[in-house]
Amino acid sequence: MAMWKFLSGRAPKDPKSIRSKQTATSANQSRNFEQYTIRDGQLTKADNVFLAWTSGDLPKMVAALDLKTNPIDRHYLLLNIVEQAYKQRRSNPSMRDLCLHVSKIHLQEFDELSVALQKSTNGLLPRVPTFQYYATMLVEAGEFDQAIDVCQMALSFDLGDGTQSGFKGRIERIKNKAIRS
């Protein structure tokens, strides 16, 4: 307060009112601010799918599942839903169901999505945790053959899972678990 008085020659009546006015102004500006992204080397206005997956808001992302968009934003929408639902799968059965459902969609569409992803990343696919999360949930459900199929699909795209042994090692661990069950 003393610094404000020193700089302006007077003290504000209510310092909190200044902050709230600044916050309201910032919020209004961000609502009116259009977002852009680069897609296919072109500056493109962000669509509702981009805004949904970048928001981190799971209900907003789920609401955007049926919206048309480009393959890059579709990939990241699906991936972000899977990641958030996967983290909650043990404490919330509906999150487990959502994760399984969206994982299936992601893998069904991945052949097409991977072409755009490779194009945007100079031929290298990024890590796609949907494969490992889906395989893990299938193992948890005792669906060992399906889990192995998911890992083999990941291998067909030359994907890794963040472990030293990759999806090959994951397949071996799944086979061993199936034998013990």
ROZA-155801 format. One record per residue: y, z, x of N, C-alpha, C in turn. Coordinates in nm, 3 decimals, padded with zeros to 5 digits, always signed. Example, Ala and Ser with C-alpha at 12.3 -4.5 7.8 and 13.67 -1.06 7.14 Angstrom:
REM ROZA-155801
+---------+---------+---------+---------+---------+---------+---------+---------+---------+
|    n_py |    n_pz |    n_px |   ca_py |   ca_pz |   ca_px |    c_py |    c_pz |    c_px |
+---------+---------+---------+---------+---------+---------+---------+---------+---------+
| -00.569 | +00.780 | +01.319 | -00.450 | +00.780 | +01.230 | -00.330 | +00.780 | +01.320 |
| -00.225 | +00.708 | +01.285 | -00.106 | +00.714 | +01.367 | +00.003 | +00.787 | +01.290 |
+---------+---------+---------+---------+---------+---------+---------+---------+---------+
***
This chain:
REM ROZA-155801
+---------+---------+---------+---------+---------+---------+---------+---------+---------+
|    n_py |    n_pz |    n_px |   ca_py |   ca_pz |   ca_px |    c_py |    c_pz |    c_px |
+---------+---------+---------+---------+---------+---------+---------+---------+---------+
| -00.118 | +00.000 | +00.083 | +00.000 | +00.000 | +00.000 | +00.124 | +00.000 | +00.087 |
| +00.125 | +00.078 | +00.193 | +00.241 | +00.083 | +00.281 | +00.263 | -00.053 | +00.347 |
| +00.156 | -00.120 | +00.387 | +00.167 | -00.251 | +00.449 | +00.225 | -00.351 | +00.350 |
| +00.179 | -00.347 | +00.223 | +00.231 | -00.437 | +00.121 | +00.381 | -00.415 | +00.104 |
| +00.420 | -00.288 | +00.098 | +00.562 | -00.254 | +00.081 | +00.641 | -00.304 | +00.201 |
| +00.584 | -00.288 | +00.319 | +00.652 | -00.333 | +00.440 | +00.671 | -00.484 | +00.440 |
| +00.567 | -00.559 | +00.404 | +00.574 | -00.704 | +00.407 | +00.662 | -00.761 | +00.297 |
| +00.657 | -00.704 | +00.180 | +00.729 | -00.761 | +00.067 | +00.860 | -00.690 | +00.038 |
| +00.878 | -00.574 | +00.096 | +00.999 | -00.497 | +00.069 | +00.986 | -00.412 | -00.056 |
| +00.873 | -00.423 | -00.126 | +00.851 | -00.340 | -00.245 | +00.702 | -00.314 | -00.263 |
| +00.670 | -00.210 | -00.331 | +00.530 | -00.176 | -00.357 | +00.488 | -00.237 | -00.490 |
| +00.366 | -00.287 | -00.500 | +00.320 | -00.339 | -00.628 | +00.303 | -00.225 | -00.727 |
| +00.321 | -00.257 | -00.855 | +00.306 | -00.154 | -00.957 | +00.160 | -00.110 | -00.967 |
| +00.070 | -00.204 | -00.965 | -00.073 | -00.172 | -00.976 | -00.151 | -00.267 | -00.886 |
| -00.194 | -00.219 | -00.768 | -00.265 | -00.308 | -00.675 | -00.391 | -00.370 | -00.737 |
| -00.457 | -00.299 | -00.829 | -00.578 | -00.353 | -00.891 | -00.547 | -00.474 | -00.976 |
| -00.428 | -00.475 | -01.037 | -00.393 | -00.589 | -01.121 | -00.377 | -00.715 | -01.038 |
| -00.335 | -00.702 | -00.914 | -00.323 | -00.818 | -00.826 | -00.460 | -00.875 | -00.798 |
| -00.556 | -00.788 | -00.765 | -00.692 | -00.834 | -00.738 | -00.752 | -00.903 | -00.860 |
| -00.735 | -00.844 | -00.977 | -00.796 | -00.904 | -01.097 | -00.733 | -01.038 | -01.129 |
| -00.602 | -01.053 | -01.104 | -00.539 | -01.183 | -01.127 | -00.591 | -01.285 | -01.028 |
| -00.609 | -01.243 | -00.902 | -00.662 | -01.334 | -00.802 | -00.804 | -01.376 | -00.837 |
| -00.885 | -01.281 | -00.881 | -01.023 | -01.310 | -00.918 | -01.027 | -01.406 | -01.036 |
| -00.945 | -01.381 | -01.136 | -00.943 | -01.469 | -01.253 | -00.899 | -01.609 | -01.214 |
| -00.799 | -01.619 | -01.129 | -00.752 | -01.749 | -01.083 | -00.863 | -01.822 | -01.006 |
| -00.932 | -01.751 | -00.918 | -01.041 | -01.811 | -00.841 | -01.152 | -01.860 | -00.932 |
| -01.185 | -01.780 | -01.033 | -01.291 | -01.818 | -01.127 | -01.250 | -01.944 | -01.203 |
| -01.125 | -01.948 | -01.248 | -01.079 | -02.067 | -01.320 | -01.080 | -02.190 | -01.231 |
| -01.040 | -02.173 | -01.107 | -01.040 | -02.286 | -01.016 | -01.181 | -02.337 | -00.992 |
| -01.278 | -02.247 | -00.974 | -01.415 | -02.291 | -00.946 | -01.476 | -02.359 | -01.069 |
| -01.437 | -02.318 | -01.188 | -01.488 | -02.383 | -01.307 | -01.436 | -02.526 | -01.319 |
| -01.315 | -02.548 | -01.274 | -01.254 | -02.680 | -01.284 | -01.284 | -02.767 | -01.163 |
| -01.342 | -02.712 | -01.061 | -01.369 | -02.782 | -00.938 | -01.499 | -02.861 | -00.950 |
| -01.493 | -02.992 | -00.931 | -01.613 | -03.074 | -00.937 | -01.684 | -03.069 | -00.804 |
| -01.816 | -03.061 | -00.809 | -01.894 | -03.056 | -00.687 | -01.954 | -03.194 | -00.658 |
| -01.965 | -03.223 | -00.530 | -02.022 | -03.349 | -00.485 | -02.130 | -03.321 | -00.381 |
| -02.220 | -03.415 | -00.369 | -02.325 | -03.406 | -00.268 | -02.351 | -03.546 | -00.215 |
| -02.427 | -03.555 | -00.109 | -02.463 | -03.686 | -00.053 | -02.605 | -03.720 | -00.100 |
| -02.619 | -03.833 | -00.164 | -02.749 | -03.883 | -00.206 | -02.754 | -04.031 | -00.169 |
| -02.861 | -04.070 | -00.102 | -02.878 | -04.208 | -00.055 | -02.757 | -04.254 | +00.027 |
| -02.705 | -04.162 | +00.107 | -02.594 | -04.193 | +00.195 | -02.460 | -04.208 | +00.125 |
| -02.455 | -04.177 | -00.002 | -02.332 | -04.192 | -00.080 | -02.284 | -04.057 | -00.133 |
| -02.154 | -04.038 | -00.133 | -02.097 | -03.920 | -00.196 | -02.116 | -03.935 | -00.346 |
| -02.182 | -03.838 | -00.408 | -02.219 | -03.847 | -00.548 | -02.177 | -03.720 | -00.619 |
| -02.125 | -03.733 | -00.739 | -02.091 | -03.616 | -00.819 | -02.220 | -03.540 | -00.851 |
| -02.217 | -03.410 | -00.830 | -02.334 | -03.327 | -00.858 | -02.364 | -03.327 | -01.007 |
| -02.492 | -03.345 | -01.040 | -02.531 | -03.343 | -01.180 | -02.577 | -03.203 | -01.219 |
| -02.619 | -03.188 | -01.344 | -02.659 | -03.056 | -01.394 | -02.784 | -03.002 | -01.326 |
| -02.871 | -03.090 | -01.279 | -02.989 | -03.044 | -01.207 | -02.949 | -02.986 | -01.072 |
| -02.862 | -03.054 | -01.001 | -02.812 | -03.002 | -00.873 | -02.744 | -02.867 | -00.895 |
| -02.659 | -02.859 | -00.995 | -02.588 | -02.734 | -01.023 | -02.686 | -02.623 | -01.062 |
| -02.793 | -02.658 | -01.131 | -02.892 | -02.557 | -01.170 | -02.967 | -02.503 | -01.049 |
| -03.022 | -02.593 | -00.965 | -03.104 | -02.543 | -00.854 | -03.020 | -02.474 | -00.748 |
| -02.896 | -02.513 | -00.732 | -02.811 | -02.446 | -00.633 | -02.754 | -02.315 | -00.686 |
| -02.765 | -02.293 | -00.818 | -02.712 | -02.169 | -00.876 | -02.802 | -02.049 | -00.845 |
| -02.932 | -02.075 | -00.826 | -03.026 | -01.965 | -00.806 | -03.059 | -01.892 | -00.935 |
| -03.011 | -01.942 | -01.047 | -03.031 | -01.881 | -01.179 | -03.157 | -01.941 | -01.241 |
| -03.265 | -01.863 | -01.245 | -03.394 | -01.914 | -01.291 | -03.389 | -01.970 | -01.434 |
| -03.331 | -01.900 | -01.531 | -03.325 | -01.959 | -01.666 | -03.248 | -02.092 | -01.668 |
| -03.143 | -02.101 | -01.590 | -03.066 | -02.226 | -01.583 | -03.152 | -02.337 | -01.521 |
| -03.232 | -02.302 | -01.420 | -03.318 | -02.401 | -01.357 | -03.427 | -02.449 | -01.454 |
| -03.487 | -02.355 | -01.525 | -03.592 | -02.392 | -01.621 | -03.534 | -02.481 | -01.730 |
| -03.412 | -02.451 | -01.774 | -03.346 | -02.533 | -01.877 | -03.321 | -02.676 | -01.827 |
| -03.312 | -02.694 | -01.697 | -03.285 | -02.827 | -01.639 | -03.412 | -02.907 | -01.611 |
| -03.528 | -02.851 | -01.639 | -03.654 | -02.919 | -01.607 | -03.667 | -03.057 | -01.670 |
| -03.616 | -03.075 | -01.789 | -03.633 | -03.203 | -01.859 | -03.518 | -03.300 | -01.838 |
| -03.421 | -03.263 | -01.755 | -03.306 | -03.351 | -01.731 | -03.340 | -03.457 | -01.626 |
| -03.286 | -03.575 | -01.645 | -03.303 | -03.683 | -01.547 | -03.213 | -03.658 | -01.428 |
| -03.263 | -03.690 | -01.310 | -03.185 | -03.672 | -01.188 | -03.246 | -03.759 | -01.079 |
| -03.194 | -03.748 | -00.961 | -03.251 | -03.820 | -00.847 | -03.369 | -03.741 | -00.790 |
| -03.456 | -03.805 | -00.713 | -03.577 | -03.739 | -00.662 | -03.549 | -03.617 | -00.572 |
| -03.441 | -03.619 | -00.496 | -03.411 | -03.506 | -00.407 | -03.381 | -03.381 | -00.488 |
| -03.292 | -03.394 | -00.585 | -03.257 | -03.278 | -00.666 | -03.374 | -03.234 | -00.753 |
| -03.455 | -03.329 | -00.797 | -03.576 | -03.294 | -00.874 | -03.669 | -03.210 | -00.787 |
| -03.690 | -03.252 | -00.665 | -03.776 | -03.177 | -00.572 | -03.726 | -03.034 | -00.555 |
| -03.597 | -03.020 | -00.526 | -03.544 | -02.885 | -00.499 | -03.538 | -02.799 | -00.625 |
| -03.521 | -02.860 | -00.741 | -03.528 | -02.786 | -00.866 | -03.667 | -02.727 | -00.883 |
| -03.769 | -02.814 | -00.871 | -03.908 | -02.769 | -00.886 | -03.943 | -02.662 | -00.782 |
| -03.906 | -02.688 | -00.658 | -03.937 | -02.595 | -00.549 | -03.873 | -02.459 | -00.572 |
| -03.747 | -02.456 | -00.612 | -03.679 | -02.328 | -00.633 | -03.735 | -02.251 | -00.750 |
| -03.775 | -02.319 | -00.856 | -03.841 | -02.250 | -00.968 | -03.971 | -02.189 | -00.920 |
| -04.050 | -02.268 | -00.847 | -04.179 | -02.218 | -00.798 | -04.157 | -02.095 | -00.708 |
| -04.062 | -02.104 | -00.617 | -04.039 | -01.992 | -00.524 | -03.998 | -01.865 | -00.598 |
| -03.908 | -01.876 | -00.693 | -03.865 | -01.757 | -00.765 | -03.975 | -01.700 | -00.853 |
| -04.045 | -01.786 | -00.923 | -04.153 | -01.739 | -01.011 | -04.268 | -01.679 | -00.930 |
| -04.298 | -01.739 | -00.815 | -04.407 | -01.691 | -00.730 | -04.381 | -01.546 | -00.687 |
| -04.260 | -01.515 | -00.651 | -04.226 | -01.379 | -00.607 | -04.247 | -01.276 | -00.716 |
| -04.238 | -01.319 | -00.841 | -04.251 | -01.226 | -00.954 | -04.387 | -01.234 | -01.024 |
| -04.478 | -01.314 | -00.971 | -04.603 | -01.344 | -01.042 | -04.690 | -01.221 | -01.066 |
| -04.689 | -01.126 | -00.975 | -04.775 | -01.007 | -00.989 | -04.721 | -00.908 | -01.091 |
| -04.591 | -00.900 | -01.104 | -04.531 | -00.803 | -01.195 | -04.503 | -00.860 | -01.333 |
| -04.509 | -00.991 | -01.347 | -04.474 | -01.054 | -01.474 | -04.566 | -01.173 | -01.500 |
| -04.662 | -01.156 | -01.591 | -04.757 | -01.266 | -01.619 | -04.689 | -01.397 | -01.662 |
| -04.576 | -01.390 | -01.730 | -04.510 | -01.514 | -01.770 | -04.455 | -01.587 | -01.647 |
| -04.418 | -01.514 | -01.543 | -04.372 | -01.578 | -01.419 | -04.489 | -01.646 | -01.349 |
| -04.607 | -01.584 | -01.355 | -04.726 | -01.646 | -01.297 | -04.756 | -01.777 | -01.369 |
| -04.749 | -01.775 | -01.503 | -04.774 | -01.896 | -01.581 | -04.670 | -02.004 | -01.551 |
| -04.544 | -01.962 | -01.541 | -04.437 | -02.057 | -01.508 | -04.462 | -02.118 | -01.370 |
| -04.498 | -02.036 | -01.275 | -04.522 | -02.084 | -01.139 | -04.637 | -02.184 | -01.137 |
| -04.745 | -02.153 | -01.205 | -04.858 | -02.246 | -01.212 | -04.818 | -02.378 | -01.277 |
| -04.746 | -02.368 | -01.388 | -04.704 | -02.487 | -01.462 | -04.614 | -02.577 | -01.378 |
| -04.512 | -02.519 | -01.317 | -04.416 | -02.599 | -01.241 | -04.478 | -02.648 | -01.110 |
| -04.570 | -02.570 | -01.053 | -04.641 | -02.617 | -00.933 | -04.720 | -02.743 | -00.963 |
| -04.788 | -02.745 | -01.077 | -04.864 | -02.865 | -01.116 | -04.770 | -02.985 | -01.129 |
| -04.658 | -02.965 | -01.194 | -04.561 | -03.074 | -01.210 | -04.515 | -03.123 | -01.073 |
| -04.481 | -03.028 | -00.986 | -04.429 | -03.064 | -00.852 | -04.532 | -03.147 | -00.775 |
| -04.658 | -03.105 | -00.778 | -04.760 | -03.180 | -00.705 | -04.788 | -03.315 | -00.769 |
| -04.783 | -03.322 | -00.902 | -04.804 | -03.451 | -00.970 | -04.694 | -03.550 | -00.933 |
| -04.574 | -03.503 | -00.915 | -04.460 | -03.591 | -00.885 | -04.436 | -03.606 | -00.735 |
| -04.509 | -03.532 | -00.653 | -04.473 | -03.525 | -00.511 | -04.487 | -03.658 | -00.439 |
| -04.580 | -03.741 | -00.478 | -04.596 | -03.871 | -00.412 | -04.464 | -03.950 | -00.420 |
| -04.404 | -03.954 | -00.537 | -04.277 | -04.023 | -00.555 | -04.162 | -03.947 | -00.487 |
| -04.161 | -03.815 | -00.503 | -04.054 | -03.734 | -00.444 | -04.054 | -03.742 | -00.292 |
| -04.174 | -03.750 | -00.234 | -04.185 | -03.749 | -00.088 | -04.120 | -03.872 | -00.025 |
| -04.121 | -03.984 | -00.095 | -04.059 | -04.107 | -00.042 | -03.909 | -04.083 | -00.022 |
| -03.844 | -04.027 | -00.124 | -03.700 | -04.000 | -00.114 | -03.672 | -03.890 | -00.012 |
| -03.758 | -03.789 | -00.007 | -03.738 | -03.682 | +00.092 | -03.748 | -03.736 | +00.234 |
| -03.848 | -03.818 | +00.259 | -03.864 | -03.876 | +00.394 | -03.744 | -03.963 | +00.430 |
| -03.697 | -04.037 | +00.334 | -03.581 | -04.124 | +00.359 | -03.458 | -04.040 | +00.395 |
| -03.443 | -03.926 | +00.329 | -03.324 | -03.843 | +00.353 | -03.336 | -03.756 | +00.478 |
| -03.456 | -03.746 | +00.534 | -03.477 | -03.659 | +00.652 | -03.533 | -03.737 | +00.771 |
| -03.499 | -03.864 | +00.779 | -03.543 | -03.949 | +00.891 | -03.694 | -03.950 | +00.911 |
| -03.767 | -03.954 | +00.801 | -03.912 | -03.970 | +00.807 | -03.995 | -03.844 | +00.813 |
| -03.932 | -03.730 | +00.830 | -04.005 | -03.604 | +00.838 | -03.990 | -03.527 | +00.708 |
| -04.101 | -03.487 | +00.652 | -04.095 | -03.407 | +00.530 | -04.062 | -03.262 | +00.567 |
| -03.980 | -03.198 | +00.486 | -03.955 | -03.055 | +00.509 | -04.078 | -02.975 | +00.467 |
| -04.082 | -02.850 | +00.502 | -04.190 | -02.762 | +00.456 | -04.180 | -02.750 | +00.305 |
| -04.293 | -02.758 | +00.237 | -04.297 | -02.753 | +00.091 | -04.389 | -02.639 | +00.049 |
| -04.335 | -02.519 | +00.032 | -04.417 | -02.401 | +00.001 | -04.493 | -02.410 | -00.131 |
| -04.458 | -02.502 | -00.218 | -04.531 | -02.515 | -00.344 | -04.680 | -02.531 | -00.319 |
| -04.717 | -02.606 | -00.217 | -04.859 | -02.628 | -00.188 | -04.929 | -02.496 | -00.155 |
| -04.873 | -02.419 | -00.067 | -04.939 | -02.293 | -00.029 | -04.935 | -02.191 | -00.142 |
| -04.824 | -02.185 | -00.217 | -04.815 | -02.090 | -00.328 | -04.917 | -02.125 | -00.436 |
| -04.926 | -02.252 | -00.468 | -05.019 | -02.295 | -00.571 | -05.164 | -02.269 | -00.526 |
| -05.194 | -02.302 | -00.402 | -05.329 | -02.275 | -00.350 | -05.359 | -02.125 | -00.354 |
| -05.265 | -02.043 | -00.317 | -05.285 | -01.898 | -00.319 | -05.313 | -01.848 | -00.460 |
| -05.237 | -01.898 | -00.557 | -05.259 | -01.854 | -00.695 | -05.394 | -01.902 | -00.748 |
| -05.435 | -02.021 | -00.707 | -05.567 | -02.070 | -00.749 | -05.678 | -01.984 | -00.689 |
| -05.661 | -01.944 | -00.564 | -05.759 | -01.854 | -00.501 | -05.761 | -01.720 | -00.575 |
| -05.644 | -01.669 | -00.608 | -05.637 | -01.542 | -00.682 | -05.710 | -01.552 | -00.815 |
| -05.711 | -01.672 | -00.874 | -05.780 | -01.694 | -01.002 | -05.926 | -01.732 | -00.983 |
| -05.972 | -01.739 | -00.857 | -06.111 | -01.776 | -00.830 | -06.137 | -01.926 | -00.839 |
| -06.034 | -02.006 | -00.841 | -06.045 | -02.153 | -00.849 | -06.044 | -02.211 | -00.708 |
| -06.150 | -02.183 | -00.632 | -06.154 | -02.218 | -00.490 | -06.154 | -02.369 | -00.464 |
| -06.231 | -02.444 | -00.542 | -06.235 | -02.589 | -00.521 | -06.099 | -02.653 | -00.546 |
| -06.030 | -02.608 | -00.650 | -05.897 | -02.661 | -00.679 | -05.799 | -02.624 | -00.567 |
| -05.811 | -02.503 | -00.516 | -05.723 | -02.458 | -00.407 | -05.744 | -02.546 | -00.283 |
| -05.870 | -02.579 | -00.255 | -05.900 | -02.667 | -00.141 | -05.842 | -02.806 | -00.165 |
| -05.851 | -02.855 | -00.288 | -05.792 | -02.985 | -00.321 | -05.641 | -02.986 | -00.296 |
| -05.575 | -02.877 | -00.330 | -05.430 | -02.867 | -00.308 | -05.400 | -02.871 | -00.158 |
| -05.480 | -02.799 | -00.080 | -05.460 | -02.799 | +00.066 | -05.486 | -02.938 | +00.125 |
| -05.589 | -03.006 | +00.075 | -05.616 | -03.141 | +00.124 | -05.504 | -03.238 | +00.086 |
| -05.444 | -03.218 | -00.030 | -05.330 | -03.300 | -00.068 | -05.214 | -03.275 | +00.028 |
| -05.190 | -03.149 | +00.062 | -05.084 | -03.116 | +00.158 | -05.112 | -03.184 | +00.292 |
| -05.237 | -03.183 | +00.335 | -05.274 | -03.248 | +00.461 | -05.250 | -03.399 | +00.454 |
| -05.272 | -03.458 | +00.337 | -05.251 | -03.602 | +00.323 | -05.104 | -03.640 | +00.342 |
| -05.014 | -03.544 | +00.320 | -04.871 | -03.566 | +00.344 | -04.829 | -03.514 | +00.482 |
| -04.928 | -03.467 | +00.558 | -04.902 | -03.413 | +00.692 | -04.808 | -03.292 | +00.688 |
| -04.827 | -03.208 | +00.587 | -04.744 | -03.089 | +00.572 | -04.806 | -02.970 | +00.643 |
| -04.723 | -02.878 | +00.682 | -04.769 | -02.752 | +00.739 | -04.742 | -02.640 | +00.640 |
| -04.802 | -02.526 | +00.666 | -04.781 | -02.412 | +00.576 | -04.714 | -02.293 | +00.645 |
| -04.667 | -02.317 | +00.766 | -04.599 | -02.210 | +00.837 | -04.690 | -02.120 | +00.919 |
| -04.820 | -02.149 | +00.918 | -04.914 | -02.072 | +00.999 | -04.960 | -02.160 | +01.116 |
| -05.019 | -02.095 | +01.217 | -05.066 | -02.172 | +01.333 | -05.177 | -02.269 | +01.296 |
| -05.266 | -02.226 | +01.209 | -05.380 | -02.312 | +01.176 | -05.349 | -02.409 | +01.063 |
| -05.236 | -02.392 | +00.996 | -05.195 | -02.486 | +00.892 | -05.290 | -02.489 | +00.774 |
| -05.285 | -02.599 | +00.703 | -05.368 | -02.612 | +00.583 | -05.516 | -02.626 | +00.618 |
| -05.549 | -02.675 | +00.738 | -05.691 | -02.680 | +00.779 | -05.747 | -02.538 | +00.787 |
| -05.673 | -02.450 | +00.849 | -05.717 | -02.311 | +00.859 | -05.721 | -02.245 | +00.722 |
| -05.627 | -02.280 | +00.638 | -05.624 | -02.225 | +00.502 | -05.750 | -02.268 | +00.426 |
| -05.790 | -02.393 | +00.443 | -05.912 | -02.442 | +00.377 | -06.032 | -02.361 | +00.423 |
| -06.043 | -02.336 | +00.552 | -06.155 | -02.256 | +00.604 | -06.154 | -02.115 | +00.547 |
| -06.036 | -02.055 | +00.538 | -06.027 | -01.919 | +00.481 | -06.065 | -01.919 | +00.334 |
| -06.028 | -02.022 | +00.263 | -06.064 | -02.032 | +00.120 | -06.216 | -02.048 | +00.107 |
| -06.275 | -02.132 | +00.190 | -06.421 | -02.150 | +00.186 | -06.493 | -02.019 | +00.214 |
| -06.446 | -01.945 | +00.313 | -06.507 | -01.815 | +00.345 | -06.491 | -01.717 | +00.230 |
| -06.378 | -01.716 | +00.167 | -06.355 | -01.627 | +00.053 | -06.446 | -01.666 | -00.063 |
| -06.465 | -01.796 | -00.084 | -06.551 | -01.843 | -00.192 | -06.696 | -01.799 | -00.170 |
| -06.739 | -01.802 | -00.044 | -06.876 | -01.760 | -00.009 | -06.894 | -01.610 | -00.038 |
| -06.792 | -01.531 | -00.005 | -06.801 | -01.386 | -00.026 | -06.792 | -01.347 | -00.172 |
| -06.736 | -01.435 | -00.256 | -06.718 | -01.400 | -00.399 | -06.841 | -01.422 | -00.479 |
+---------+---------+---------+---------+---------+---------+---------+---------+---------+
***
